[in-house]
Every structure is written in C-alpha cells, then in structure tokens.
C-alpha cells in the first residue's frame, strides 16, 4: 500500500531526478523506486495507477 510518506518521497524523487537528468523518469524507474522504498511489498494494480498519477502530476 502506498502511504502518504511514500507518495511524498516519490514526488520529491521525481523532482530531483528532473533537476539532474533534465528529463522525467520513466514509469518503470518510478516503480523501482517505490519497490525499493517498500522493500518486500508486491505492488498492486491500484498502487501502479497511483504511481502513474504521481508521475503525471509531477511531470513537466
């Protein structure tokens, strides 16, 4: 389950990524970040939709 803490961490990570890479991270890179933060948790389809929404919201 993606918590508010993970949501904010992902949003901050996307912003930092853009600052140094000068492009948005891919959806797969965002999924890897969240999986790393959650360790042994298997993401559901709902979690992946949330990740996609955060990426879309934070993208330029």
PyMOL commands that set and color helices and strands:
alter all, ss='L'
color gray80, all
select helices_A, chain A and resi 4-21+27-38+45-58
alter helices_A, ss='H'
color red, helices_A
deselect
rebuild
show_as cartoon
